[in-house]
Structures are given as C-alpha cells and as structure tokens.
Amino acid sequence: MKNYKLYFYKFFHNILSNIQKFVNRVALPDYTLFSIFALVTGVVAGLGAVLFHETIAFFSTLLFSNANKQLFYFDGAFFILLPAIGMLIQSLMIKASPETAKRKGVSDVIKAVAMRGGYIRFRTTLFHFLAPAICISTGGTLGPEGPAAQVGGGIASKVGQIFGFSDVRRRIFTAAGAGAAISAVFNTPLGGIFFALEIILLNDFHSTTFSALILASITASVVTRIFLGDTPTFYFESINIGPYDQLYLFAILGIFAGVLSLIFIRYSDILDSLFQNKILKKFPQWIVMLTAGLIVGVCGYFYNDIFGIGYVAINKIIMSEITWQIVAVLLLIKFLLVPMIIHSGGFGGLFAPSLFIGACFGYLFSIFVNSIWGFQIDTSTFVLVSMGAVLGGINSIPISAILIIFEMTRDYTFILPLMLAVVISTTIVRLILKGSIHEKHLKRQGYEITRGRESSYLRSIYVKDVMRKDIVLFSEDTLLSNIIGNYIESAHSTFYTIDNKNKIIGAISERELRPIITEYETLQKMLVASDIARTEIVTVKDNDNLDHVLKLFGKIIVNEFPVISSQKENKVVGTIWRHDVISAYNRESLKHNLTEGLVRELKSPKESSTTKIAENYSVFECHPPKEFIGKSLTQLRLRNTYGLEVIMIRKPKSEYDSKEGQEIIMPHPEYPIEKDDTLVLFGTNDNIKKIDDWK
C-alpha cells in the first residue's frame, strides 16, 4: 500500500513540477501573470460555487419535491426523519475523519490565510463540500455561504499549489477564492470583494491583494451568471423609504437589530459551551446530532419554511404573503435551531439564517410601528434594511452586508437607510464584544490574529534574535558627496545621522536624496547630512518582541528600523528589516504547522516521547523541572538558553480526567508553567538530547 502511495505521490509531483517549470519559462510580465492567475482563481472558485449550489438544489428537489409525490403514504413521517437522517450521515463523516471535520467554516480559511500561507488540503475542501450539501439538502436550516467560501478558498489554494505559488501569493489567492465564491453564491461581486477583506483578511488591506480580489470576484460572478442566470435573489414590487424626516425609524431599527444580533451571539456561545462541556461528553455525537435533526424535522413538519436555506420564505415575507403570527414563530424557531445544529456538529453557514432572522424581525417591526403609532411605512423596505442590519451585526461585516443587500436587490433608492441601520447595528455589536465575532471565536480556540497574521508567534522572538548588526552611521556634518558615494556602494537603503553624543538624530534614504540629485554638482560641497536628513526617527530596542515591531511596520512605511541597546542608552547596535520580521513569522508558522497533525498522538499516555517531523528536527514532550514551576515562558527564555521552543502544552483538566480529557494549550509568552503541565518542545535533535537532565 505504501509503495502505491509513493508511486502516485511521485507521479503527481512530477506533473506539478512540469507545470511549474512551464509557468516559470513563460516570458510574461509579473503583473500580467498575476492578473491571469486572479482570473483563473475566479473561474475555478465560481465553478466550484456553481457546482455546490446545483448539488444542494438537486438533492433538495429530489428529497422534498419528488419524495413528496412518491412517499405520500408516509404522510409527514418522512419529512420529520429526513433532517435526522442528514445529521446521522454527517456524524458518520465526523467519525470517519474527525480532524478534517474540525477544519470547519470561514474560521479555518482565516487560519489558513493567516498561519499556513493559504494552504488548505484538498481532502478538507472535498469534505466541506459534501457535508454542508448533505446538511442543507436534507432540511438543515443553515446557509451555503460559509461552506462555499471554504470550498472557493480550498480550490484556489489547490490551484496555487499546482502553479507553485509562494506563501505570500497563495495567501492572496486563497482569500480571493473565498471572496469569489461568495460573489458567485450571492451573485454580488462587490460583496465578495469586501467579504474577503473584512472577514478572511481581517481588514489587512494591500493594493495587490485588492487587485486579485476584484478580478477573481468579478470573474466568479460572470461564471455564475452564465450557468445560473442573472435574476435577483429577492423580489419586490417597489421600494418606498418614506419622507426623510422619518429616517430615525431606520436608526431605531438598527439599534434593535444590533441588540437582537448580540442576543443571538450570546445564545450561540452558551449553547456551544453546553454542547462541548456537557452534552457531547455524556452522549455519543451521533445521538446528539440525530436528536437535533429530529427537532428540526418536527418543527419543519408544522412550519416547512424553516427547512433549508430559506430564500423562498424570505421572498414570501417581503411580499407580505405570511401573517405576522407565523413570521413571529418562524423567527423564534430559526433563532433557536441554527446554533443548535451548528454546535451539535452540523455543517453550514450563518449568512442565510442571518438574512432570514433579519427579514422576520424587519417585518414584525414594521407591522408594530404601523399598528401602534399609525405610520404607513413600507413593509418591504424595512424587511430588506433589517436583513442587512442583522447580517452585518451577527457576522461583523458592515460594508459586505450593505453591498450584498444592495447587489441582491439591485435598487439604489434605499441605500441611505440601509447604511444607517447596518452601521448602527454593527457598531453596537463591536462595542459590546470589543472586536469582531470572528476574532472572538479564534481567540477562544487559542489564536490571536490581527491584520491577517497570528501575532502570538512573534511575541516570544526578540529583536536581538533577528537584527542585523551592520548599520551605516554618518556624523551630522558629513558632506553630501560622501553620502552619495556610500549610498551607491552600500546594500543598505537607509543611512542614519548621529550627533556628537552618538545619538541617532536623522535618517537619509532615496526619498531624501532624489529631489536634490539634479542639483548635485552645485550642492555636493554645500549640503551636509543634517541639512537633508528627516528627523522623525522611530527606533526599537533589542529586547522588544517582533510582534511590536511588525505593528510598527504596519503603521510606518519604512523598510528598516535602527535598534538601540536596552542596556546602554542611545547606543546603536544594528537594524531590523521588515523582510527579516516576515521571514521569522513564516518560519514560526511553518514550525507550528508541522506539529498540527501530531496533536492526536501527543494526547497519548506517555511520560515522554520524541517524534521526528523533519530531517534533524523533532517534537519532544516532557514534564518541566522544578526550577521552571511558576515562571513564565518569557522568563525562561528557552529559545536562547536551550535552542528549543514551547509549541504547545498538554494540561489535565482535573486529576480524575483521562488522557483523552486533557486539553491542548497554545501558550502565550506570559503563561506560567505549572507542575502538572507537559511541555511539547520543538528543536534540533542535538538540542533535545541536551535536556535529558530535566527528567
């Protein structure tokens, strides 16, 4: 079996190598290749989204429409059992591939882009194509958007692997693929672009990234329109926002939509904790999921509008074809069932449920205002605005929510109240949560991702570990001619000026030299360093961590910072370059990714173990020595002292827990070592051999 695997690996590896060699031989400008790859990403992500959409539509029609004709003698029993059957199938898929099943939803795409250079395994993409399709087509009351983004990102990642993209480029195109899939599912190219920016990249904006997002999203939308048509998702006769002196009603709607979004998020968190800490520990997951499916089936038997995605029901609500009493019941059922399905183990997205909840709430709000205060406001307008407000509130995507609703309705007349309600709703949620819902979910999993990168990787690495000790210093009275001569011959892009106390007082780069180069012959003997140097200098200390430095690079557009000694005031000890910080991040990310697949093995009951993960590199686990207890990782400085890094910690939840009950912690630099901890260390085999005296 292993020989066959090796044969197929070599076969496909040779094919990929030939493709990459061909791409490298193509004599096209870099920007042209970049644009072509963005278009290819849009096409494949769009085709993947179309296939996903058609798969759900096919099985939904087969099971609900055709089955209704063929199995009428079962009365409603079939439709009660159908969601339970779907959940049972999903539980079997989880049982067969538990690690793949955990890579669930948009959050895994965020982690892939931030931490794995955009790398997503194809089996993960395939799994999360099938599982949500089964869930939704059997009546699971979730949406296809999150899974579609995961599928689009996964397909784009695979294309990047085929063409041999670097981590930086694969990261861009994986995000573009996710955005393109949203563009394809909703038929909203602008919404797809800003979805990728707001959620996948966590607002980490770069012009090259934006170009890829635009090209990929527009291409995916074109693909969708070719295969699925160009009709709007939601139907309404007309939009009437009423007189402008009544715009405050939309502000009130935004406030209530924000509160409703917060209640939904809190309820979802409580249910998540209940399932993870109690229910799933007492009962097998297949029983829990089967029960959740039966509850959905019973509710759907009486109110079948809650089955599946729910866009048909939303159109009924927009057109006022359902009574307010039924709408109130649908709102309550959807609100309660969606988190239950997700946290019990079901697969699907939150966008469509958010739109459904928003539509119900907007309808009830408009009916209440009209009947209590005698207004004659347009119900359809308030339904559409509420959909955007709840979508933005629950998912923390204000710009995407505005653009998605606008593009799905294709009516500009209500853009002002839509923007007002969405911004108010999202602001309320962000103020209470102190960040986006996606950042909160990732933090609960042990990740702290800011501006598209996992910042905790760099907190245990210090400037002194990666800085360059060479730096070009000029006294403030150095002539321009000497500066120009040194600049031409030096590999440095920035020189620094110092005063008579050796304190850095200025910097000189191409930006300062270029304006005076045309008058060089006249000025070369007249100007000195202090005349042309810029005086706004940002310095870092050698004991600063790289997370701090990376944030500085994000705020200040320079390629390097001078480094000052933390021991001796004003002493210049070197420079730290942006490229070196990014390289350090990539190395740390790779080390963590190499160990990601070993978590299950690390939970096995061993006193200590060594697992080889690369040539001369291993993962080693052991209990900490007595002198480590109570000290933080920052205090221990294991990297500097032993050449080893703590990549995770195994910790028993209580003395009665089994090994399977232990939790895995991704420790922050200030984490205090405890007696019962098991340190999981990464390093060279030679360094690991040196710590035998710990035991």
GIVEN-V562982 format. One record per backbone hydrogen bond with DSSP energy under -0.5 kcal/mol. NH is the residue of the N-H (numbers start at 1). CO is the residue of the C=O. If there is no record, write none. Layout:
[[NH & CO] [NH & CO]]
//
This chain:
[[5 & 1] [6 & 2] [7 & 3] [8 & 4] [9 & 5] [10 & 6] [11 & 7] [12 & 8] [13 & 9] [14 & 10] [15 & 11] [16 & 12] [17 & 13] [18 & 14] [19 & 15] [20 & 16] [21 & 17] [22 & 18] [23 & 19] [24 & 20] [25 & 21] [26 & 22] [28 & 26] [33 & 29] [34 & 30] [35 & 31] [36 & 32] [37 & 33] [38 & 34] [39 & 35] [40 & 36] [41 & 37] [42 & 38] [43 & 39] [44 & 40] [45 & 41] [46 & 42] [47 & 43] [48 & 44] [49 & 45] [50 & 46] [51 & 47] [52 & 48] [53 & 49] [54 & 50] [55 & 51] [56 & 52] [57 & 53] [58 & 54] [59 & 55] [60 & 56] [61 & 57] [62 & 58] [63 & 59] [64 & 60] [65 & 60] [65 & 61] [66 & 61] [67 & 62] [69 & 65] [69 & 66] [70 & 66] [71 & 67] [72 & 69] [74 & 71] [75 & 72] [77 & 74] [80 & 76] [81 & 77] [82 & 78] [83 & 79] [84 & 80] [85 & 81] [86 & 82] [87 & 83] [88 & 84] [89 & 85] [90 & 86] [91 & 87] [92 & 88] [93 & 89] [94 & 90] [95 & 91] [96 & 92] [97 & 93] [101 & 97] [102 & 98] [103 & 99] [103 & 100] [104 & 102] [108 & 104] [108 & 105] [109 & 105] [110 & 106] [111 & 107] [112 & 108] [113 & 109] [114 & 110] [115 & 111] [116 & 111] [116 & 112] [118 & 112] [119 & 112] [119 & 116] [125 & 121] [126 & 122] [127 & 123] [128 & 124] [129 & 126] [130 & 126] [131 & 127] [133 & 129] [134 & 130] [135 & 131] [136 & 132] [137 & 133] [138 & 134] [139 & 136] [140 & 135] [142 & 140] [143 & 349] [148 & 144] [149 & 145] [150 & 146] [151 & 147] [152 & 148] [153 & 149] [154 & 150] [155 & 151] [156 & 152] [157 & 153] [158 & 154] [159 & 155] [160 & 156] [161 & 157] [162 & 158] [163 & 159] [164 & 161] [165 & 160] [170 & 166] [171 & 167] [172 & 168] [173 & 169] [174 & 170] [175 & 171] [176 & 172] [177 & 173] [178 & 174] [179 & 175] [180 & 176] [181 & 177] [182 & 178] [183 & 179] [184 & 180] [185 & 181] [186 & 182] [187 & 183] [188 & 183] [192 & 188] [193 & 189] [194 & 190] [195 & 191] [196 & 192] [197 & 193] [198 & 194] [199 & 195] [200 & 195] [201 & 196] [203 & 197] [204 & 201] [205 & 203] [210 & 206] [211 & 207] [212 & 208] [213 & 209] [214 & 210] [215 & 211] [216 & 212] [217 & 213] [218 & 214] [219 & 215] [220 & 216] [221 & 217] [222 & 218] [223 & 219] [224 & 220] [225 & 221] [226 & 222] [227 & 223] [228 & 224] [229 & 224] [229 & 225] [233 & 408] [234 & 408] [246 & 243] [247 & 244] [249 & 246] [250 & 247] [251 & 247] [252 & 248] [253 & 249] [254 & 250] [255 & 251] [256 & 252] [257 & 253] [258 & 254] [259 & 255] [260 & 256] [261 & 257] [262 & 258] [263 & 259] [264 & 260] [265 & 261] [266 & 262] [267 & 263] [268 & 264] [269 & 265] [270 & 266] [271 & 267] [272 & 268] [273 & 269] [274 & 270] [275 & 271] [276 & 272] [277 & 273] [278 & 274] [279 & 274] [280 & 275] [281 & 278] [282 & 278] [282 & 279] [283 & 279] [287 & 284] [288 & 284] [289 & 285] [290 & 286] [291 & 287] [292 & 288] [293 & 289] [294 & 290] [295 & 291] [296 & 292] [297 & 293] [298 & 294] [299 & 295] [300 & 296] [301 & 297] [302 & 298] [303 & 299] [306 & 303] [307 & 304] [308 & 139] [314 & 310] [315 & 311] [316 & 312] [317 & 313] [318 & 314] [319 & 315] [320 & 317] [321 & 316] [327 & 323] [328 & 324] [329 & 325] [330 & 326] [331 & 327] [332 & 328] [333 & 329] [334 & 330] [335 & 331] [336 & 332] [337 & 333] [338 & 334] [339 & 335] [340 & 336] [341 & 337] [342 & 338] [343 & 339] [344 & 340] [345 & 341] [345 & 342] [346 & 341] [349 & 143] [354 & 350] [355 & 351] [356 & 352] [357 & 353] [358 & 354] [359 & 355] [360 & 356] [361 & 357] [362 & 358] [363 & 359] [364 & 360] [365 & 361] [366 & 362] [367 & 363] [368 & 364] [369 & 365] [370 & 366] [371 & 367] [372 & 368] [373 & 369] [374 & 370] [375 & 369] [378 & 240] [379 & 377] [382 & 378] [383 & 379] [384 & 380] [385 & 381] [386 & 382] [387 & 383] [388 & 384] [389 & 385] [390 & 386] [391 & 387] [392 & 388] [393 & 389] [394 & 390] [395 & 391] [396 & 392] [397 & 392] [401 & 397] [402 & 398] [403 & 399] [404 & 400] [405 & 401] [406 & 402] [407 & 403] [408 & 404] [409 & 405] [410 & 406] [411 & 406] [415 & 412] [418 & 414] [419 & 415] [420 & 416] [421 & 417] [422 & 418] [423 & 419] [424 & 420] [425 & 421] [426 & 422] [427 & 423] [428 & 424] [429 & 425] [430 & 426] [431 & 427] [432 & 428] [433 & 429] [434 & 430] [435 & 430] [440 & 436] [441 & 437] [442 & 438] [443 & 439] [444 & 440] [445 & 441] [446 & 443] [447 & 442] [450 & 448] [450 & 453] [453 & 450] [454 & 114] [455 & 448] [455 & 453] [456 & 448] [457 & 454] [458 & 455] [459 & 456] [461 & 458] [463 & 544] [464 & 542] [465 & 462] [466 & 462] [466 & 463] [467 & 463] [468 & 575] [473 & 471] [474 & 496] [476 & 498] [478 & 475] [480 & 527] [481 & 524] [483 & 479] [484 & 480] [485 & 481] [486 & 482] [487 & 483] [488 & 484] [489 & 485] [490 & 486] [495 & 508] [496 & 472] [497 & 506] [498 & 474] [499 & 503] [502 & 499] [505 & 497] [506 & 497] [507 & 534] [508 & 495] [510 & 493] [512 & 509] [513 & 509] [514 & 510] [515 & 511] [516 & 513] [517 & 513] [517 & 514] [519 & 516] [520 & 517] [522 & 519] [523 & 519] [524 & 520] [526 & 523] [527 & 523] [529 & 478] [530 & 476] [531 & 528] [532 & 528] [532 & 529] [533 & 529] [534 & 507] [537 & 535] [539 & 537] [540 & 562] [542 & 564] [544 & 541] [546 & 458] [546 & 461] [547 & 458] [549 & 545] [550 & 546] [551 & 547] [552 & 548] [553 & 549] [554 & 550] [555 & 551] [555 & 552] [556 & 552] [558 & 556] [561 & 576] [562 & 538] [563 & 574] [564 & 540] [565 & 571] [569 & 567] [571 & 568] [572 & 570] [573 & 563] [574 & 563] [575 & 468] [576 & 561] [578 & 559] [581 & 577] [582 & 578] [583 & 579] [584 & 580] [585 & 581] [586 & 582] [587 & 583] [588 & 584] [589 & 585] [590 & 586] [591 & 587] [592 & 588] [593 & 589] [594 & 590] [595 & 591] [596 & 592] [596 & 593] [597 & 593] [598 & 595] [599 & 596] [602 & 598] [603 & 599] [603 & 600] [604 & 601] [606 & 604] [609 & 621] [611 & 619] [613 & 617] [614 & 617] [617 & 614] [618 & 683] [619 & 611] [620 & 681] [621 & 609] [622 & 679] [624 & 677] [628 & 625] [629 & 625] [629 & 626] [630 & 673] [631 & 628] [633 & 671] [634 & 669] [636 & 632] [637 & 633] [641 & 637] [642 & 638] [643 & 638] [643 & 639] [644 & 638] [645 & 682] [647 & 645] [647 & 680] [648 & 680] [649 & 665] [650 & 678] [651 & 663] [657 & 654] [661 & 658] [662 & 659] [663 & 651] [665 & 649] [665 & 663] [667 & 665] [671 & 668] [673 & 631] [677 & 674] [678 & 650] [679 & 622] [679 & 677] [680 & 648] [681 & 620] [681 & 679] [682 & 645] [683 & 618] [685 & 616] [688 & 684] [689 & 685] [690 & 686] [691 & 688] [692 & 689] [694 & 691] [695 & 692]]
//
